[in-house]
Amino acid sequence: NALLQPLKAQAGAASDPSSVWILNLQIPLPAANSPAELAISSETVGLRLGQSAWLQKMTEPEPDEEPPAFPGLLTALAQLRRLFSTDNSAFSEILAAGSTVHLPLNRNLKVLITRDGIRTARWYFEHSSPFPVAVDVNYSSELDEARLILDDWQSSSGLPAPGRIGVVSSSSEEITWLKVDSVSVRKQ
């Protein structure tokens, strides 16, 4: 797909299937920002926040394995990992879908749709950047889709990653920003 070729050219360490992506985050909680660690491998994705942890298999993600404050976050970031894969079978289907105005960004963006089993993701790209600026993931027939904004892309340890991840509330359209403090890549 023409939208994915520039992204894959920038993938670097992100495309290595034996690597584990580690993102150290600051998550806003009512009392204060709290550090968290997000790990994404080719098989699992997990989040550790204080004494709580969530772990999800890439092949069979379950909605109840998601952090309650950020439903769909793990599934969406697992799909991001697949997007960087050089394996042509990472998704069961990839479709270009033209362009649309994305809300809440209110910008005209190119759209790419990927399917992975029952999970469907709509990726939004600026016309001038290879990196997605947003993704909407439908990951369960019983739940609203997860909507993320991927902002301030940087490369660290050979891994391109967003500098902050916005989680869009399905009920209010408000965005909760998770700040990415650091990114590293580890071998499994």
Buried (B, 14 or more C-beta within 10 A) or exposed (E): EEBBEEBBEBBBBBBBEEBBBBBBBBBEEEEEEEEBBBBBBBEBBBBBBEEEEBEBEBEEBEBEBBBEEBBBBBBBBBBBBBBBBEEEEBBEEBEEEEEEEBEBBEBEBBBBBBBBEEBBBBBBBBEEEBBBBBBBBBBBEEEBBBBBBBBEBEEBBBBBBBBBBBBBEEEEEEBEEBBBEEBBBEEE
